[in-house]
Amino acid sequence: MAEERDSTEEARRVADALRAIEEMDDPDRQARAITEVLRVQVDSAPTLKELRRAWVLGKRAEKVTYKVIAETLGVSISTVQDIERGYSGSGKNRPRTGRRKRAASDGDGEA
């Protein structure tokens, strides 16, 4: 896989460990391992996201282009822009854009 060849040794070890959990024969041990991994992921994700964002902000301060940063991280340019802005997830924490809804009417169809 080309993606795996480009990944860091640390990321490769994590991916290997996740595959090992998927391949476990004992469903009880597998469920326990999944719980442990999810717990660590929930605890670590905010710190990892902030470390990555700090790196992106540092690169942008050095005037590195979005394209170069995106290629380095293996993500799209829009993802780099989202990281820079502090956005993550499904988009629910992004400010709304576009047209605003009209004010509620008084019942006669007029706003």
C-alpha positions as CSV (number, residue, x, y, z in Angstrom):
1,M,0.0,0.0,0.0
2,A,1.5,3.4,-1.0
3,E,-0.2,5.1,2.0
4,E,1.6,2.8,4.4
5,R,5.0,3.3,2.8
6,D,4.6,7.1,3.3
7,S,3.5,6.7,7.0
8,T,5.7,7.2,9.9
9,E,7.0,4.2,11.9
10,E,4.8,5.2,14.8
11,A,1.6,5.5,12.7
12,R,2.4,2.1,11.1
13,R,2.8,0.5,14.6
14,V,-0.6,1.9,15.6
15,A,-2.2,0.6,12.4
16,D,-0.7,-2.8,12.9
17,A,-2.0,-2.9,16.5
18,L,-5.5,-2.0,15.3
19,R,-5.4,-4.7,12.7
20,A,-4.3,-7.2,15.4
21,I,-7.3,-6.3,17.5
22,E,-9.6,-6.8,14.5
23,E,-8.1,-10.3,14.0
24,M,-8.4,-11.4,17.6
25,D,-10.0,-14.8,18.0
26,D,-11.3,-14.3,21.6
27,P,-14.4,-12.0,21.4
28,D,-14.1,-11.1,25.1
29,R,-10.5,-10.0,24.9
30,Q,-11.2,-8.2,21.6
31,A,-14.0,-6.2,23.1
32,R,-11.8,-5.3,26.1
33,A,-9.0,-4.2,23.8
34,I,-11.4,-2.1,21.7
35,T,-12.6,-0.4,24.9
36,E,-9.0,0.3,26.0
37,V,-8.1,1.7,22.6
38,L,-11.2,3.9,22.4
39,R,-10.5,5.3,25.9
40,V,-6.9,6.2,25.0
41,Q,-8.0,7.8,21.7
42,V,-10.6,9.9,23.4
43,D,-8.1,11.1,26.0
44,S,-5.3,11.7,23.4
45,A,-7.2,13.2,20.5
46,P,-7.5,16.8,21.8
47,T,-3.8,16.9,22.6
48,L,-2.8,15.4,19.2
49,K,-5.1,17.8,17.4
50,E,-3.5,20.8,19.2
51,L,0.0,19.6,18.5
52,R,-0.9,19.3,14.8
53,R,-2.6,22.7,14.7
54,A,0.5,24.3,16.4
55,W,2.6,22.8,13.7
56,V,0.3,24.1,10.9
57,L,0.2,27.5,12.5
58,G,4.0,27.5,12.7
59,K,4.4,26.6,9.1
60,R,1.9,29.3,8.0
61,A,3.8,31.8,10.1
62,E,6.9,30.8,8.0
63,K,4.8,31.5,4.9
64,V,4.6,27.8,3.8
65,T,1.8,27.3,1.3
66,Y,-1.3,25.3,2.0
67,K,-0.4,23.0,-0.8
68,V,3.0,22.1,0.7
69,I,1.5,21.6,4.2
70,A,-1.3,19.5,2.7
71,E,1.2,17.3,0.9
72,T,3.3,16.9,4.1
73,L,0.3,15.9,6.2
74,G,-1.3,13.8,3.4
75,V,-4.6,15.7,3.6
76,S,-6.5,18.2,1.4
77,I,-5.8,21.9,1.3
78,S,-9.3,22.5,2.8
79,T,-8.4,20.2,5.7
80,V,-5.3,22.3,6.3
81,Q,-7.4,25.4,6.3
82,D,-9.9,23.8,8.7
83,I,-7.0,22.8,11.0
84,E,-5.6,26.4,10.9
85,R,-9.0,27.8,11.8
86,G,-9.4,25.3,14.7
87,Y,-12.2,23.4,13.1
88,S,-12.6,19.7,13.4
89,G,-15.2,17.0,13.1
90,S,-18.3,17.0,11.1
91,G,-18.7,20.8,10.8
92,K,-21.0,21.4,13.7
93,N,-18.5,23.8,15.3
94,R,-18.0,25.9,12.2
95,P,-19.6,29.3,12.0
96,R,-22.7,29.4,9.8
97,T,-22.3,31.1,6.4
98,G,-24.8,32.1,3.7
99,R,-28.2,33.6,3.9
100,R,-29.9,34.1,7.3
101,K,-33.4,33.0,7.9
102,R,-36.0,35.7,7.8
103,A,-37.5,36.9,11.1
104,A,-40.5,35.0,12.4
105,S,-43.7,36.5,10.9
106,D,-46.7,37.7,13.0
107,G,-49.0,35.2,11.3
108,D,-50.1,37.2,8.3
109,G,-47.3,35.9,6.0
110,E,-45.3,39.1,6.4
111,A,-41.9,39.1,8.1
